[in-house]
């Protein structure tokens, strides 16, 4: 059977501790082998005096330790403290001491008996945890922790400051239910919820709302935490307030989009007439050159119409230019409505228009022109000033090998247009 001494030695070894006592009658100090080793000394060394033992304590802890020992001796109060010692090799270690007074009835001797344990690693871990807790609490980043059901169980002060919710108000709520609002992107919400359901981490940017209804943007990095058995413990997230940078980015994107819109508008205005929205003269001529070249290369027919609104000046003089603008806009709409996708109608002057008809011979071009003339003549144009009767004079030309240029086609159609006007207008020549 193990002796008491063996049991004590084993217990010290398991607990990584040693024992000591002071015989108070003559102030003699005894250290166990483990205590010598904890001080970096040989177990065969001479037992130190009480004063020598106290000298091992760190200068900043020494007076406190001595005062606690004296208090226990004087009052019988149990001894308990943590302090630093400086080993003989200069290494600083944290130790824990527990002790109490003992008396021997037979010899009338009093002892202060205690145990001595190295807690350096525990102390370092505790200090690390304290520093970590301080960082978590005082960082500008929002720290949020949830349980396995995704409900908030802890948040730092940065979260409280930004969101306006205290921890007590937020605890037990799912972050999304508490913080997301009408403008939060549904796809982002669905993505986060899907990751949580799959017990997966995620990173994203999300629009949240404070308790008072103000919006703010966050960049969230969220990771699941599992226990040693692989069971989900909860989710931990670090959230950064990116409201200012996000707003700058959104403003920049809006500015870029506006510039693109203006550039597109400028490109459009460079090729189109703003009033009628039809291509302008420049764009029409460019398109006509392409179609003439195609007709020349493939031997395909091509017709061109030159159109003039009859007595348009009278409309402006009688009803005003705003009414004249209405007439031009309505004509352009009707003209576009009856043309094919391959045809090109353009406004090339005040009341002058031209239409390019690919794959169209002279007879077909004339029929197309007649349809357009009838479409306008048969139905008065509605304006703010009332209905206005409008007629057209149209000249038609067709591409020929002996007159192969755009300019030649336009000149020929223009001559026929004036022939139509000279013959009484409201007709196709």
C-alpha positions as CSV (number, residue, x, y, z in Angstrom):
1,X,0.0,0.0,0.0
2,X,1.3,3.5,-0.8
3,X,2.6,5.5,2.1
4,X,1.3,9.0,2.8
5,X,4.6,10.4,1.6
6,X,4.3,8.5,-1.7
7,X,0.7,9.7,-2.1
8,X,1.7,13.3,-1.5
9,X,4.6,13.1,-4.0
10,X,2.3,11.5,-6.6
11,X,-0.4,14.2,-6.1
12,X,2.2,16.9,-6.5
13,X,3.5,15.4,-9.7
14,X,0.1,15.1,-11.2
15,X,-0.9,18.6,-10.2
16,X,2.6,19.9,-11.1
17,X,2.8,21.5,-7.7
18,X,4.9,21.2,-4.5
19,X,4.4,21.8,-0.8
20,X,6.1,23.9,1.8
21,X,5.7,24.9,5.5
22,X,7.0,27.4,8.0
23,X,7.5,26.3,11.5
24,X,6.4,29.4,13.2
25,X,8.1,28.7,16.6
26,X,11.6,29.2,15.1
27,X,10.6,30.5,11.6
28,X,12.2,27.5,9.8
29,X,11.1,27.0,6.2
30,X,10.8,23.7,4.4
31,X,10.4,23.2,0.6
32,X,9.5,20.0,-1.1
33,X,11.5,18.8,-4.0
34,X,9.0,20.3,-6.5
35,X,9.3,23.7,-5.0
36,X,13.0,23.7,-5.4
37,X,12.6,22.7,-9.1
38,X,9.9,25.4,-9.6
39,X,12.5,28.0,-8.4
40,X,15.1,26.6,-10.8
41,X,17.2,25.1,-8.0
42,X,18.6,21.7,-7.2
43,X,16.4,19.6,-4.8
44,X,19.6,18.9,-2.9
45,X,20.1,22.6,-2.1
46,X,19.9,23.9,1.4
47,X,16.4,25.0,2.4
48,X,16.2,28.8,2.2
49,X,15.2,31.1,5.0
50,X,11.8,32.9,4.9
51,X,13.5,36.1,3.9
52,X,15.4,34.3,1.1
53,X,12.2,32.7,-0.1
54,X,10.5,36.1,-0.2
55,X,13.4,37.5,-2.2
56,X,12.5,35.2,-5.1
57,X,9.2,37.1,-5.6
58,X,9.1,39.9,-8.2
59,X,9.8,43.3,-6.6
60,X,6.4,44.5,-7.6
61,X,4.7,41.6,-5.8
62,X,7.0,41.0,-2.8
63,X,5.4,43.4,-0.3
64,X,1.9,42.2,-1.1
65,X,3.0,38.5,-0.6
66,X,4.7,39.3,2.7
67,X,1.7,41.2,3.9
68,X,-0.7,38.3,3.0
69,X,1.5,35.8,4.8
70,X,1.6,38.0,8.0
71,X,-2.1,38.4,7.8
72,X,-2.7,34.7,7.8
73,X,-0.3,34.2,10.7
74,X,-2.0,36.9,12.7
75,X,-5.7,36.2,11.9
76,X,-5.7,32.5,10.9
77,X,-7.3,33.5,7.6
78,X,-6.5,31.0,4.8
79,X,-3.7,32.1,2.5
80,X,-4.3,32.5,-1.2
81,X,-2.5,34.6,-3.8
82,X,-1.1,34.6,-7.2
83,X,2.3,36.3,-7.8
84,X,5.4,36.3,-9.9
85,X,8.7,34.7,-8.9
86,X,12.1,35.3,-10.6
87,X,13.9,31.9,-10.9
88,X,17.7,31.6,-10.4
89,X,18.1,31.6,-14.2
90,X,16.2,34.9,-14.5
91,X,13.0,33.4,-15.9
92,X,9.8,35.0,-14.6
93,X,7.1,32.5,-13.6
94,X,3.6,33.0,-12.2
95,X,2.8,30.8,-9.2
96,X,-0.3,30.2,-7.1
97,X,0.0,29.6,-3.4
98,X,-2.7,28.2,-1.1
99,X,-2.1,27.7,2.6
100,X,-3.5,27.6,6.2
101,X,-2.3,27.4,9.8
102,X,-1.8,24.0,11.4
103,X,-1.0,23.2,15.0
104,X,0.6,20.1,16.6
105,X,-1.2,19.5,20.0
106,X,1.6,17.2,21.2
107,X,4.4,19.7,20.8
108,X,2.5,22.9,20.9
109,X,4.1,23.8,17.5
110,X,2.4,26.0,14.9
111,X,2.9,25.6,11.2
112,X,1.9,27.6,8.1
113,X,1.4,24.9,5.6
114,X,0.8,25.4,1.9
115,X,1.1,24.2,-1.7
116,X,2.9,26.0,-4.5
117,X,1.9,25.6,-8.1
118,X,3.3,27.0,-11.4
119,X,0.4,28.7,-13.2
120,X,2.4,30.6,-15.8
121,X,0.7,29.0,-18.8
122,X,-2.7,29.5,-17.2
123,X,-1.9,33.1,-16.4
124,X,-0.6,33.7,-19.9
125,X,-3.8,32.2,-21.4
126,X,-5.9,34.3,-19.0
127,X,-4.0,37.5,-20.0
128,X,-4.4,36.5,-23.6
129,X,-8.1,36.0,-23.1
130,X,-8.4,39.3,-21.3
131,X,-6.6,41.1,-24.1
132,X,-8.7,39.3,-26.7
133,X,-11.9,40.3,-24.8
134,X,-10.7,43.9,-24.7
135,X,-10.0,43.9,-28.4
136,X,-13.3,42.3,-29.2
137,X,-15.1,44.9,-27.1
138,X,-13.2,48.0,-28.2
139,X,-12.5,47.3,-31.9
140,X,-14.2,49.5,-34.4
141,X,-15.3,46.3,-36.3
142,X,-18.7,45.0,-35.4
143,X,-18.5,41.5,-33.8
144,X,-21.6,39.4,-33.7
145,X,-22.1,35.9,-32.3
146,X,-25.1,33.7,-32.7
147,X,-26.3,30.3,-31.4
148,X,-26.8,27.3,-33.6
149,X,-30.3,28.7,-34.6
150,X,-28.7,31.9,-35.9
151,X,-30.0,34.0,-33.0
152,X,-27.8,36.7,-31.5
153,X,-26.3,35.8,-28.1
154,X,-23.4,38.3,-28.0
155,X,-22.4,41.5,-29.7
156,X,-19.7,44.1,-28.9
157,X,-20.2,47.8,-28.2
158,X,-19.4,48.8,-31.9
159,X,-22.5,46.9,-32.9
160,X,-24.6,48.7,-30.3
161,X,-23.2,52.1,-31.4
162,X,-23.8,51.6,-35.1
163,X,-27.1,49.7,-35.0
164,X,-28.7,51.6,-32.1
165,X,-29.7,48.3,-30.5
166,X,-28.4,47.3,-27.1
167,X,-27.2,43.7,-26.6
168,X,-30.3,43.0,-24.5
169,X,-32.5,44.3,-27.3
170,X,-30.7,42.3,-29.9
171,X,-30.3,39.0,-28.0
172,X,-32.5,36.2,-29.2
173,X,-33.2,37.9,-32.6
174,X,-31.8,36.8,-36.0
175,X,-29.7,39.6,-37.4
176,X,-31.6,39.7,-40.7
177,X,-35.0,40.0,-39.0
178,X,-33.7,42.9,-36.9
179,X,-31.5,44.8,-39.3
180,X,-32.5,44.2,-42.9
181,X,-35.0,46.6,-44.6
182,X,-36.9,47.4,-47.7
183,X,-33.9,48.2,-49.9
184,X,-31.8,45.3,-48.8
185,X,-31.0,43.2,-51.8
186,X,-33.2,40.0,-51.8
187,X,-30.5,38.0,-53.6
188,X,-28.0,38.9,-50.9
189,X,-30.5,37.9,-48.2
190,X,-31.2,34.6,-49.9
191,X,-27.4,33.9,-50.3
192,X,-26.8,34.5,-46.6
193,X,-29.7,32.3,-45.5
194,X,-28.7,29.5,-47.8
195,X,-25.1,29.5,-46.4
196,X,-26.5,29.5,-42.8
197,X,-28.8,26.6,-43.7
198,X,-25.8,24.7,-45.1
199,X,-23.7,25.6,-42.1
200,X,-21.2,27.3,-44.4
201,X,-19.2,30.5,-44.0
202,X,-19.8,33.5,-46.3
203,X,-18.6,37.0,-47.2
204,X,-20.8,39.7,-48.7
205,X,-21.8,43.3,-48.6
206,X,-25.3,44.1,-47.2
207,X,-27.5,47.1,-46.6
208,X,-28.8,47.2,-43.0
209,X,-30.9,49.7,-41.0
210,X,-30.4,51.1,-37.6
211,X,-33.1,51.1,-34.8
212,X,-33.9,54.6,-35.9
213,X,-34.3,53.7,-39.6
214,X,-31.1,55.1,-41.0
215,X,-29.3,52.8,-43.5
216,X,-25.7,51.7,-43.4
217,X,-23.6,49.3,-45.4
218,X,-21.6,46.4,-44.0
219,X,-18.9,44.1,-45.3
220,X,-19.6,40.8,-43.5
221,X,-17.3,37.8,-43.0
222,X,-19.2,35.1,-41.2
223,X,-17.9,31.6,-40.2
224,X,-19.6,28.7,-38.4
225,X,-18.2,27.3,-35.1
226,X,-18.4,23.6,-34.3
227,X,-17.7,21.8,-31.0
228,X,-15.4,18.8,-30.6
229,X,-18.1,16.5,-31.7
230,X,-18.7,18.4,-35.0
231,X,-22.0,19.8,-33.8
232,X,-22.8,23.4,-34.8
233,X,-22.2,25.7,-31.9
234,X,-23.1,28.9,-33.7
235,X,-21.9,31.6,-36.1
236,X,-19.3,34.3,-35.5
237,X,-19.1,37.3,-37.8
238,X,-16.8,40.3,-38.2
239,X,-18.6,43.2,-39.8
240,X,-17.0,46.4,-41.2
241,X,-18.9,49.6,-41.7
242,X,-18.3,50.6,-45.3
243,X,-21.1,53.1,-45.7
244,X,-18.9,56.0,-46.7
245,X,-16.8,54.1,-49.2
246,X,-19.9,52.3,-50.5
247,X,-21.6,55.6,-51.0
248,X,-18.5,57.0,-52.8
249,X,-18.5,53.9,-55.0
250,X,-22.3,54.2,-55.7
251,X,-21.9,57.9,-56.6
252,X,-19.0,57.0,-58.9
253,X,-21.0,54.3,-60.6
254,X,-23.9,56.7,-61.0
255,X,-21.6,59.3,-62.4
256,X,-20.1,56.8,-64.8
257,X,-23.6,55.6,-65.9
258,X,-24.6,59.2,-66.4
259,X,-21.5,59.9,-68.5
260,X,-22.3,56.8,-70.6
261,X,-25.9,57.9,-71.0
262,X,-24.7,61.4,-72.1
263,X,-22.1,59.8,-74.5
264,X,-24.8,57.6,-76.0
265,X,-27.1,60.6,-76.2
266,X,-24.3,62.6,-78.0
267,X,-23.6,59.7,-80.3
268,X,-27.4,59.5,-81.0
269,X,-27.7,63.2,-81.6
270,X,-24.7,63.1,-84.0
271,X,-26.6,60.6,-86.2
272,X,-30.3,61.5,-85.5
273,X,-32.6,64.5,-85.7
274,X,-33.7,65.4,-82.2
275,X,-37.2,66.5,-83.2
276,X,-38.3,63.6,-85.4
277,X,-35.9,61.0,-83.9
278,X,-35.2,59.9,-87.5
279,X,-31.6,59.6,-88.7
280,X,-30.1,62.9,-89.9
281,X,-28.7,63.8,-93.3
282,X,-25.2,62.7,-92.4
283,X,-26.2,59.3,-91.1
284,X,-28.6,58.8,-94.1
285,X,-25.8,59.5,-96.6
286,X,-23.5,57.1,-94.8
287,X,-26.1,54.4,-94.9
288,X,-26.9,55.2,-98.6
289,X,-23.3,54.7,-99.6
290,X,-23.3,51.2,-98.0
291,X,-26.5,50.3,-99.8
292,X,-25.3,51.6,-103.2
293,X,-22.1,49.7,-102.8
294,X,-24.1,46.5,-102.0
295,X,-26.4,47.1,-105.0
296,X,-23.3,47.6,-107.3
297,X,-21.6,44.5,-106.0
298,X,-24.5,42.0,-106.0
299,X,-26.6,43.6,-108.7
300,X,-29.6,44.1,-106.4
301,X,-32.3,46.8,-106.9
302,X,-32.3,50.0,-104.7
303,X,-34.8,52.8,-104.7
304,X,-34.7,56.3,-103.0
305,X,-37.5,58.7,-102.1
306,X,-37.2,62.4,-101.7
307,X,-40.2,63.8,-99.8
308,X,-41.4,67.3,-99.2
309,X,-44.4,68.4,-97.0
310,X,-46.7,70.6,-99.2
311,X,-47.1,74.2,-97.9
312,X,-45.5,73.5,-94.6
313,X,-44.5,77.1,-94.2
314,X,-48.2,78.0,-94.1
315,X,-48.6,75.6,-91.1
316,X,-45.8,77.4,-89.2
317,X,-47.1,80.8,-90.1
318,X,-50.8,80.0,-89.2
319,X,-50.5,77.8,-86.2
320,X,-46.9,78.4,-84.9
321,X,-43.7,76.4,-84.9
322,X,-44.8,74.2,-82.0
323,X,-47.7,72.9,-84.1
324,X,-45.3,72.5,-87.0
325,X,-43.1,70.4,-84.7
326,X,-46.1,68.2,-83.9
327,X,-46.8,67.7,-87.6
328,X,-43.2,66.6,-88.2
329,X,-43.2,64.2,-85.3
330,X,-46.5,62.6,-86.3
331,X,-45.3,62.2,-89.9
332,X,-42.1,60.5,-88.7
333,X,-44.1,58.1,-86.6
334,X,-46.4,57.1,-89.5
335,X,-43.5,56.8,-91.9
336,X,-41.6,54.6,-89.6
337,X,-44.7,52.5,-88.9
338,X,-45.1,51.5,-92.6
339,X,-41.5,50.8,-93.5
340,X,-39.5,47.6,-93.3
341,X,-36.6,47.0,-90.8
342,X,-34.2,47.2,-93.8
343,X,-35.5,50.6,-94.9
344,X,-34.1,53.9,-93.7
345,X,-36.1,57.1,-93.3
346,X,-34.3,60.4,-92.5
347,X,-35.0,64.0,-92.0
348,X,-32.6,65.9,-94.2
349,X,-33.9,69.4,-93.9
350,X,-36.7,71.4,-92.3
351,X,-39.7,69.7,-94.0
352,X,-37.6,67.5,-96.4
353,X,-37.3,63.8,-95.8
354,X,-35.7,60.9,-97.7
355,X,-36.3,57.1,-97.6
356,X,-33.9,54.5,-98.7
357,X,-35.5,51.2,-99.9
358,X,-33.0,48.3,-100.4
359,X,-34.1,45.3,-102.6
360,X,-36.7,47.6,-104.2
361,X,-37.1,48.2,-107.9
362,X,-38.6,51.3,-109.5
363,X,-42.2,50.0,-109.6
364,X,-42.1,48.8,-106.0
365,X,-40.5,52.1,-105.0
366,X,-43.3,54.0,-106.6
367,X,-45.9,51.8,-104.9
368,X,-44.2,52.3,-101.5
369,X,-44.2,56.1,-102.1
370,X,-47.9,56.1,-103.1
371,X,-48.8,54.2,-99.9
372,X,-47.0,56.8,-97.8
373,X,-48.6,59.7,-99.7
374,X,-52.1,58.1,-99.1
375,X,-51.4,57.3,-95.5
376,X,-50.7,61.0,-94.8
377,X,-53.3,62.5,-97.0
378,X,-56.2,60.3,-95.9
379,X,-56.0,61.1,-92.2
380,X,-55.6,64.6,-90.8
381,X,-52.8,65.0,-88.2
382,X,-54.0,65.7,-84.7
383,X,-52.3,68.7,-83.0
384,X,-52.9,70.9,-80.0
385,X,-54.2,73.5,-82.5
386,X,-56.7,71.0,-84.0
387,X,-56.5,68.6,-86.9
388,X,-54.3,69.6,-89.9
389,X,-54.6,68.3,-93.4
390,X,-51.1,67.5,-94.8
391,X,-50.1,66.3,-98.3
392,X,-46.8,65.1,-99.7
393,X,-44.9,65.6,-102.9
394,X,-42.5,62.6,-103.5
395,X,-39.8,61.9,-106.1
396,X,-38.6,58.4,-106.7
397,X,-35.3,57.3,-108.2
398,X,-33.8,53.9,-108.7
399,X,-30.1,52.8,-108.8
400,X,-28.8,52.3,-112.3
401,X,-25.4,51.1,-113.5
402,X,-25.0,54.3,-115.7
403,X,-25.7,56.5,-112.6
404,X,-24.1,54.6,-109.8
405,X,-23.6,57.2,-107.0
406,X,-25.7,58.3,-104.1
407,X,-25.4,61.8,-105.2
408,X,-26.8,60.9,-108.6
409,X,-29.8,59.1,-107.1
410,X,-30.5,62.0,-104.8
411,X,-30.3,64.5,-107.6
412,X,-32.6,62.4,-109.8
413,X,-35.2,61.9,-107.0
414,X,-35.0,65.6,-106.2
415,X,-35.7,66.6,-109.8
416,X,-38.8,64.3,-109.8
417,X,-39.8,65.8,-106.5
418,X,-39.9,69.3,-108.0
419,X,-41.7,67.9,-111.0
420,X,-44.4,66.6,-108.6
421,X,-44.6,70.1,-106.9
422,X,-44.8,71.8,-110.3
423,X,-47.6,69.5,-111.4
424,X,-49.8,70.5,-108.4
425,X,-48.3,68.7,-105.4
426,X,-49.8,65.7,-103.5
427,X,-48.4,63.2,-105.9
428,X,-45.6,60.8,-106.6
429,X,-43.4,61.1,-109.7
